[in-house]
Amino acid sequence: MSEHVKSAHATWEGQGLAFTIVGGSGYTVRTDNPSGPNAASPMELVAMASATCTASDVISILQKKQQQVTGFEVHVLAPRAGEHPKVFTEINLEYVVTGRALDPKAVERAIELSLTKYCSVNKMLEKAATIKHTYRIVEAEVAAA
């Protein structure tokens, strides 16, 4: 199958709303509704995809800009509509970039490029929900000698 086509196969586990999903890559995940410690809900997977898609872009760009990143996180908070379909009404992304002497302009530009050009997940989601973002830069502590 072409790299431009993604595939997945969901199989009901026989109880409740639990499913095993196998992607075209062969990777397997579980979903359940409601989500719990053993499986994410489908909407939780969408929030996770939002975070990891932009995280991959931003860290890649910062590495190319030779920024000394020592830690990186993306937090997602995505409120849902109260009525069906309970789509995300907003997606709030908070980027926390830890490193040494990080250039705030490089961080801002990396986030901008991800959200406007590279992150296919969030480009798709912005058609349904407003995407907002903030970022924090944390100076890494220098290890004691």
PAZAPA-4460 file (N, C-alpha, C; in steps of 0.05 Angstrom, whole numbers, plus 32768, in hexadecimal, padded with zeros to 4 digits):
% residues 145
    n_x    n_y    n_z   ca_x   ca_y   ca_z    c_x    c_y    c_z   seq   type   mol
   8011   7FE8   8000   8000   8000   8000   8012   8019   8000     1      M     A
   800A   802D   7FF2   8019   8046   7FF0   801C   8054   800B     2      S     A
   8032   8062   800F   8036   8072   8027   8022   8089   8029     3      E     A
   8015   808F   8013   8001   80A5   8013   7FE5   809B   801B     4      H     A
   7FE3   8081   8020   7FC9   8076   8029   7FCE   8069   8044     5      V     A
   7FBE   8070   8057   7FBF   8063   8072   7FA8   8051   8075     6      K     A
   7FAC   803B   8084   7F96   8028   8088   7F95   801F   80A5     7      S     A
   7F7E   8016   80AD   7F7B   800B   80C8   7F64   7FF7   80C7     8      A     A
   7F64   7FE4   80D9   7F50   7FCF   80DB   7F48   7FCD   80F8     9      H     A
   7F2F   7FD2   80FF   7F25   7FCF   811A   7F15   7FB6   811E    10      A     A
   7F1B   7FA7   8133   7F0C   7F8F   8139   7F01   7F91   8155    11      T     A
   7EE6   7F8D   8157   7ED9   7F8E   8171   7EE3   7F77   8183    12      W     A
   7EE9   7F7D   819C   7EF3   7F68   81AE   7EDE   7F57   81BA    13      E     A
   7EC4   7F5C   81B4   7EAF   7F4B   81BD   7EA0   7F54   81D6    14      G     A
   7EAA   7F69   81E2   7E9D   7F74   81FA   7E9E   7F92   81F9    15      Q     A
   7E88   7F9E   8203   7E87   7FBB   8205   7E8E   7FC9   81EB    16      G     A
   7E9E   7FDE   81ED   7EA6   7FED   81D5   7EC4   7FEC   81D1    17      L     A
   7ED0   7FD5   81D8   7EED   7FD1   81D6   7EF4   7FC6   81BA    18      A     A
   7F08   7FD2   81AE   7F11   7FCA   8193   7F30   7FC7   8193    19      F     A
   7F3A   7FB5   8183   7F56   7FB4   817C   7F59   7FBF   8160    20      T     A
   7F6B   7FD2   815D   7F6F   7FDF   8143   7F8B   7FD9   813A    21      I     A
   7F8E   7FCF   8121   7FA8   7FC9   8116   7FAB   7FDC   80FE    22      V     A
   7FC1   7FEC   80FF   7FC7   7FFE   80E9   7FD5   7FF0   80D3    23      G     A
   7FD6   7FFC   80BC   7FE4   7FF1   80A5   8001   7FEB   80AA    24      G     A
   800C   7FF9   80BE   8028   7FF4   80C6   802B   7FDA   80D5    25      S     A
   8015   7FD0   80DF   8016   7FB8   80F0   8014   7FBF   810E    26      G     A
   8015   7FD8   8114   8013   7FE1   8130   7FF7   7FDE   813A    27      Y     A
   7FF4   7FD4   8154   7FDA   7FCF   815F   7FD5   7FE2   8177    28      T     A
   7FBC   7FEC   8179   7FB3   7FFC   8190   7F97   7FF2   8198    29      V     A
   7F90   7FF8   81B0   7F75   7FF1   81BA   7F66   800B   81BE    30      R     A
   7F4B   8009   81BA   7F3A   801F   81C2   7F23   8014   81D3    31      T     A
   7F18   8025   81E3   7F00   801E   81F2   7EF2   8038   81F8    32      D     A
   7ED8   8036   81FC   7EC8   804E   8202   7EB5   8048   8218    33      N     A
   7EB9   8053   8230   7ECC   8069   8236   7EE9   805E   8238    34      P     A
   7EFC   8070   8235   7F18   8069   8237   7F1F   8062   8254    35      S     A
   7F35   8055   8257   7F3E   804D   8271   7F5C   8047   8270    36      G     A
   7F66   803A   8285   7F83   8035   8286   7F8D   8021   8271    37      P     A
   7F7A   8012   8265   7F83   7FFD   8252   7F7E   8005   8235    38      N     A
   7F70   801B   8230   7F6A   8023   8215   7F61   8040   8214    39      A     A
   7F67   804D   81FE   7F5E   8068   81F9   7F44   8067   81EA    40      A     A
   7F34   807D   81ED   7F1C   8080   81DC   7F25   8089   81C0    41      S     A
   7F14   8086   81AC   7F1B   8090   8192   7F22   80AE   8192    42      P     A
   7F12   80BE   81A1   7F18   80DB   81A1   7F32   80E1   81B0    43      M     A
   7F38   80D1   81C4   7F52   80D4   81D2   7F69   80CE   81BE    44      E     A
   7F65   80BA   81AD   7F7A   80B4   8199   7F7D   80CC   8186    45      L     A
   7F68   80DA   817F   7F69   80F2   816E   7F7A   8107   817C    46      V     A
   7F75   810C   8196   7F84   811F   81A5   7FA2   8117   81A6    47      A     A
   7FA7   80FD   81AA   7FC2   80F3   81AA   7FD0   80F8   818F    48      M     A
   7FC1   80F3   817A   7FCC   80F7   815F   7FD2   8115   815A    49      A     A
   7FC1   8126   8164   7FC6   8143   8162   7FE1   814A   816F    50      S     A
   7FE5   8140   8187   7FFD   8146   8196   8016   813B   8189    51      A     A
   8015   8122   8181   802D   8115   8176   8034   811F   815A    52      T     A
   8020   8126   814B   8026   8131   8130   8035   814B   8132    53      C     A
   802B   815E   8141   8039   8177   8143   8053   8175   8153    54      T     A
   8054   8163   8167   806C   815F   8176   8083   8155   8164    55      A     A
   807D   8143   8152   8091   8139   8140   809C   814F   812E    56      S     A
   808A   8160   8124   8093   8176   8113   80A5   8189   8123    57      D     A
   809B   8192   813A   80A9   81A7   8149   80C4   819D   8152    58      V     A
   80C6   8185   815C   80E0   817C   8165   80F3   8178   814E    59      I     A
   80E9   816F   8137   80FA   816C   811F   8105   8187   8116    60      S     A
   80F3   819B   8115   80FB   81B6   810C   8110   81C2   8120    61      I     A
   810B   81BF   813A   811D   81CA   814E   8139   81BC   814C    62      L     A
   8139   81A2   8146   8152   8194   8143   8161   819F   812A    63      Q     A
   8153   81A4   8114   815F   81AF   80FC   816A   81CB   8101    64      K     A
   815C   81DA   8113   8166   81F5   811A   817B   81F4   812F    65      K     A
   8184   81DC   8136   819A   81D7   8149   8194   81E3   8164    66      Q     A
   817B   81E2   816C   8174   81EA   8187   817A   81D4   819B    67      Q     A
   8184   81DB   81B2   818C   81C8   81C6   8174   81BF   81D8    68      Q     A
   8162   81B0   81CC   814A   81A6   81DA   8151   818E   81EA    69      V     A
   814A   818F   8204   8150   8178   8215   8136   816A   821E    70      T     A
   811F   8177   821A   8106   816C   8221   80F0   8179   8211    71      G     A
   80DA   816B   820B   80C6   8177   81FB   80AB   8169   8200    72      F     A
   8096   8178   8204   807C   816D   8209   8067   817D   81FA    73      E     A
   8051   8170   81F2   803A   817E   81E8   8022   8174   81F8    74      V     A
   8014   8187   8204   7FFC   8181   8214   7FE4   8189   8203    75      H     A
   7FD0   8178   8202   7FB7   817D   81F2   7FA0   817E   8205    76      V     A
   7F90   8193   8203   7F76   8195   8211   7F62   819B   81FB    77      L     A
   7F4F   8189   81F7   7F3C   818C   81E1   7F1F   8188   81EB    78      A     A
   7F11   819E   81F2   7EF5   819B   81FA   7EE4   8191   81E3    79      P     A
   7ECF   8182   81EA   7EBD   8177   81D6   7EA1   8183   81D8    80      R     A
   7E93   8182   81C2   7E77   818C   81C1   7E67   817B   81D4    81      A     A
   7E52   8187   81E0   7E41   8179   81F3   7E2D   8165   81E6    82      G     A
   7E27   816A   81CC   7E14   8159   81BE   7E22   814A   81A8    83      E     A
   7E15   8134   819F   7E20   8124   8189   7E1E   8133   816F    84      H     A
   7E32   8132   815E   7E4B   8124   8162   7E5D   8134   8175    85      P     A
   7E69   8128   8188   7E78   8136   819C   7E95   813C   8192    86      K     A
   7E96   814D   817E   7EB0   8154   8172   7EBF   8166   8184    87      V     A
   7ED9   8169   8180   7EE9   817D   818E   7EDF   8198   8185    88      F     A
   7EDB   81AA   8197   7ED3   81C5   8190   7EEB   81D7   818F    89      T     A
   7F00   81CE   819C   7F19   81DE   819E   7F2F   81CA   81A4    90      E     A
   7F47   81D0   819A   7F5F   81C0   81A1   7F74   81D3   81AB    91      I     A
   7F7B   81D0   81C5   7F8F   81E1   81D1   7FA9   81D2   81D4    92      N     A
   7FBE   81DB   81C7   7FD8   81CE   81C8   7FEB   81DF   81D9    93      L     A
   7FF7   81D3   81EC   800C   81E1   81FC   8026   81D2   81F7    94      E     A
   803A   81E1   81EC   8054   81D6   81E7   8066   81DE   81FE    95      Y     A
   8075   81CB   820A   8088   81D1   821F   80A3   81C7   8215    96      V     A
   80B4   81DB   820F   80CE   81D5   8204   80E4   81DA   8219    97      V     A
   80F3   81C6   8220   8108   81C9   8233   8123   81C6   8224    98      T     A
   8136   81D8   822B   814F   81D7   821E   8162   81EC   8228    99      G     A
   8178   81EF   821A   818D   8203   8221   818E   8219   820D   100      R     A
   818A   8231   8216   818D   8249   8205   817B   8247   81EC   101      A     A
   8162   823E   81F0   8150   823B   81D9   8148   8256   81CF   102      L     A
   8145   8258   81B5   813D   8271   81A7   811F   8271   81A5   103      D     A
   8111   8284   81B3   80F3   8284   81B2   80E9   8287   8196   104      P     A
   80F7   8296   8185   80EE   8299   8169   80EF   827E   815A   105      K     A
   8103   826E   8160   8105   8253   8153   80EF   8241   815C   106      A     A
   80E8   8243   8176   80D2   8233   8181   80B7   823C   8174   107      V     A
   80B2   8256   8173   809A   8261   8167   8098   8258   814A   108      E     A
   80AE   825A   813B   80AD   8254   811F   80A8   8236   811B   109      R     A
   80B4   8225   812B   80B0   8208   8129   8093   8201   812D   110      A     A
   8087   820D   8141   806A   8208   8147   8059   8212   8130   111      I     A
   805F   822A   8126   8050   8236   8110   8052   8224   80F7   112      E     A
   806A   821B   80F0   806D   8209   80D9   805D   81EF   80DC   113      L     A
   805E   81E4   80F4   804F   81CB   80F9   8032   81D0   80F4   114      S     A
   8027   81E5   8101   800A   81E9   8100   7FFF   81F4   80E6   115      L     A
   8010   8201   80D6   8007   820C   80BD   800F   81FC   80A4   116      T     A
   8023   81EB   80A7   802E   81DE   808F   8031   81C0   8092   117      K     A
   803C   81B6   80A7   8045   819A   80A8   8033   8186   80B6   118      Y     A
   8025   818E   80CB   8016   817A   80DB   7FFB   8174   80CD   119      C     A
   7FFA   815E   80C0   7FE2   8156   80B1   7FCA   8151   80C4   120      S     A
   7FCF   8147   80DC   7FB9   8141   80EE   7FAC   815B   80F7   121      V     A
   7FBB   816F   80FF   7FAF   8188   8108   7FA4   8198   80F1   122      N     A
   7FB0   8196   80D9   7FA4   81A4   80C2   7F88   8198   80BC   123      K     A
   7F85   817F   80C0   7F6B   8172   80BC   7F58   817A   80D2   124      M     A
   7F61   817A   80EB   7F50   8180   8102   7F47   819D   8102   125      L     A
   7F57   81AF   80F7   7F50   81CC   80F8   7F37   81D1   80E7   126      E     A
   7F2F   81BE   80D6   7F17   81C1   80C6   7EFE   81BE   80D8   127      K     A
   7F02   81B2   80EF   7EEB   81AD   8101   7EED   81BC   811C   128      A     A
   7F06   81C3   8124   7F09   81CF   813F   7F1E   81E6   813D   129      A     A
   7F1B   81F9   814E   7F2F   820E   8150   7F47   8203   815F   130      T     A
   7F5F   8208   8153   7F78   81FE   8160   7F86   8217   816B   131      I     A
   7F8C   8216   8185   7F9A   822B   8192   7FB4   821F   819E   132      K     A
   7FC8   8230   81A2   7FE0   8225   81AD   7FEE   823A   81BF   133      H     A
   7FFD   8230   81D2   800F   823F   81E2   8029   822F   81E4   134      T     A
   803E   823D   81ED   8057   822E   81F2   8065   823A   820A   135      Y     A
   8075   8229   8216   8087   8232   822C   80A2   8227   8226   136      R     A
   80B6   8237   822C   80D2   822F   822A   80DC   822C   8247   137      I     A
   80E8   8216   824C   80F4   8210   8267   8112   820D   8263   138      V     A
   8121   821D   8271   813E   821A   8270   8147   8201   827F   139      E     A
   8156   81F0   8271   815F   81D7   827D   8174   81DD   8293   140      A     A
   8172   81CD   82A8   8186   81D0   82BD   81A0   81C3   82B4   141      E     A
   81B5   81D0   82BB   81D0   81C5   82B4   81D7   81B1   82CA   142      V     A
   81DF   8199   82C2   81E6   8184   82D6   81FE   818D   82E6   143      A     A
   81FD   8188   8300   8213   818F   8311   822B   817C   830B   144      A     A
   8242   8188   830D   825B   8178   8307   8263   8167   831E   145      A     A
***
